[in-house]
Amino acid sequence: AASTWSTRRLAALQQEHRSLQARSGRFEVRDPNRVWVAAVPHDLNNEHRRVWRWLVYLPANYNFHRVYVSGIISADSPRRVNHGSGKSWSSPSPEPKYCAITATLHRRDENDNWELDLVHDNGSGRLNFALTNVDDLMVETLGDNGPVGIDIDQPFCLLRMREPVASAPSKHPQVGNEPVYRGVYYYCVPQARITAFEKSQEFPPPPSGN
């Protein structure tokens, strides 16, 4: 029954996403050789879910991966430990195009368990994680103040959510002195940079002798 409910919910999200595509229109692209990202306003938030939506301009032949992670994460980089993750890739178009991306955070049960559903033009993904209080989350999103231009060889973070209090350092000795937090992030990574990006997700080894 739970699986059936989850499937129905995903179908509803995909229908909302198609509606977003139909309503979003376009924005001015000042440099057609860059990626451009703009957040899309909506009125879908309530006590059971939070929604983020973006319209993204992709230059011709732009090929990228979507990388999403939940677990213990850095506050400002791709580094992570104890994580659940997923990855999908785009189909490059010979012509420039716009694509829509939707992230929806749902309460899964009454035990502080939540799901983040990610819907985009050619697929979807899901992350499960526990949160103490969704209202206290530190949330960073891209494009809230209008279109943001990004060079085609640069990864970019669409969404990062984390709890405000760092996880106990004794639980994660591999991170050294860097504070880490329970949370999630969603990056878009150019195909040519995916190997380097995956390496950047790892914390550097501790200095020898430690």
C-alpha positions in Angstrom: 0.0 0.0 0.0 2.9 2.4 0.9 4.5 1.7 -2.5 1.2 2.4 -4.3 0.8 5.6 -2.4 4.3 6.7 -3.2 3.8 5.9 -6.9 0.7 7.9 -7.0 2.4 10.8 -5.3 5.2 10.8 -7.8 2.7 10.7 -10.7 1.0 13.8 -9.2 4.4 15.5 -8.8 5.2 14.8 -12.5 1.9 16.3 -13.5 2.6 19.4 -11.4 6.0 19.6 -13.1 4.5 19.4 -16.6 2.2 22.3 -15.5 5.3 24.2 -14.4 6.8 23.8 -17.8 3.7 25.1 -19.5 3.4 28.2 -17.2 7.1 29.2 -16.7 7.6 30.9 -20.0 11.2 32.1 -20.7 13.6 34.7 -19.4 16.1 36.8 -21.2 19.5 35.1 -21.8 22.3 37.7 -21.9 25.0 35.2 -23.0 23.7 32.1 -24.9 27.0 30.3 -24.3 26.4 30.1 -20.5 24.0 28.1 -18.4 21.3 30.3 -16.8 19.2 29.4 -13.7 16.1 31.2 -12.3 13.9 30.2 -9.5 10.1 30.0 -10.3 7.7 31.5 -7.8 4.7 29.3 -6.6 2.2 28.9 -3.8 2.6 25.1 -3.1 4.2 25.1 0.4 2.3 23.9 3.4 3.0 22.2 6.8 3.5 18.8 5.0 5.8 19.9 2.2 8.2 22.4 0.9 8.7 23.0 -2.9 11.5 24.6 -4.9 11.3 25.1 -8.7 13.7 26.3 -11.3 13.8 27.1 -15.0 17.2 26.4 -16.5 18.6 27.5 -19.9 21.0 25.0 -21.4 23.3 26.0 -24.3 23.5 23.7 -27.4 25.2 20.4 -26.8 25.4 21.0 -23.0 25.8 17.6 -21.3 25.6 17.4 -17.5 24.9 15.0 -14.6 22.5 15.7 -11.7 24.0 14.6 -8.4 22.0 14.5 -5.2 23.1 13.4 -1.7 21.6 13.0 1.7 23.4 12.4 5.0 26.3 14.3 6.7 27.4 17.1 4.4 29.7 20.1 4.3 28.1 23.6 4.7 29.6 24.9 1.5 31.2 22.2 -0.7 30.3 18.8 -2.2 32.1 16.9 0.6 29.9 14.3 2.4 30.0 11.2 4.7 27.4 8.6 5.7 25.3 9.4 2.6 22.6 8.2 0.4 22.9 9.4 -3.1 21.7 9.3 -6.7 22.9 10.5 -10.1 21.2 11.0 -13.5 22.4 12.5 -16.7 20.9 14.7 -19.4 20.5 14.1 -23.1 22.3 17.0 -24.8 20.4 18.8 -27.4 21.9 20.2 -30.7 19.9 23.3 -30.0 19.7 25.5 -26.9 16.8 24.7 -24.7 15.0 25.4 -21.4 14.3 22.7 -18.9 12.4 22.7 -15.6 13.5 21.2 -12.3 11.3 20.6 -9.2 12.4 19.6 -5.7 9.6 18.7 -3.2 10.3 17.9 0.5 7.6 15.7 2.0 7.0 14.4 5.5 7.0 10.6 5.2 5.7 9.7 8.6 5.4 11.1 12.2 8.9 10.1 13.2 10.8 13.0 11.6 11.4 11.0 8.4 11.2 13.0 5.2 11.6 12.4 1.5 13.0 14.8 -1.2 11.5 14.1 -4.6 13.4 15.5 -7.6 11.6 15.8 -10.9 13.2 17.0 -14.1 12.4 16.8 -17.8 13.7 13.3 -18.4 13.3 11.5 -15.1 13.1 11.7 -11.3 15.0 10.8 -8.1 14.3 10.4 -4.4 16.3 10.9 -1.2 15.1 9.7 2.3 16.5 11.3 5.5 15.6 12.2 9.1 15.1 15.8 10.2 14.6 17.1 13.7 12.7 20.3 12.6 12.1 21.2 9.0 11.3 24.8 10.0 14.9 25.3 11.4 16.6 24.1 8.2 19.3 26.3 6.7 18.3 26.4 3.0 20.3 27.8 0.1 18.9 27.9 -3.4 20.1 29.3 -6.7 18.3 31.9 -8.8 16.0 33.4 -6.1 16.8 37.0 -7.2 16.6 36.5 -11.0 18.6 34.5 -13.6 22.1 33.5 -12.6 24.7 32.8 -15.3 27.1 29.9 -14.9 30.1 29.0 -17.1 29.5 25.7 -18.9 32.5 24.0 -17.3 31.5 24.8 -13.7 29.3 22.6 -11.4 26.6 24.5 -9.6 24.4 23.7 -6.5 20.7 24.2 -7.0 19.7 23.4 -3.5 21.4 22.7 -0.1 19.4 22.1 3.1 21.1 21.4 6.4 20.3 21.4 10.1 21.7 24.5 11.9 23.7 22.6 14.5 26.8 20.7 13.4 27.0 16.9 14.0 29.2 15.8 16.8 32.9 15.7 15.6 33.5 12.4 17.4 31.1 10.7 15.1 33.0 11.6 12.0 36.8 11.6 12.6 37.5 11.5 8.9 36.3 15.1 8.4 39.0 16.7 10.6 38.1 20.1 12.0 35.5 20.9 9.4 32.0 21.2 10.8 29.5 18.9 9.1 25.7 18.8 9.2 22.8 16.5 8.6 21.2 17.5 5.3 20.9 17.2 1.5 22.3 18.8 -1.6 21.5 18.8 -5.4 24.3 19.7 -7.9 24.4 19.9 -11.6 27.8 18.9 -13.0 29.1 19.2 -16.5 30.0 15.8 -18.1 33.6 16.8 -18.5 33.9 17.6 -14.7 32.1 14.6 -13.2 35.2 12.6 -12.3 36.8 15.6 -10.6 33.6 16.5 -8.9 33.2 13.0 -7.5 36.7 13.2 -6.1 35.9 16.6 -4.5 33.1 14.8 -2.6 35.6 13.0 -0.4 37.3 14.6 2.6 41.0 14.8 2.3 42.9 12.2 4.4 44.1 13.4 7.8 47.8 14.5 8.1 50.2 11.7 8.5 50.9 10.8 12.2 47.3 11.5 13.2 
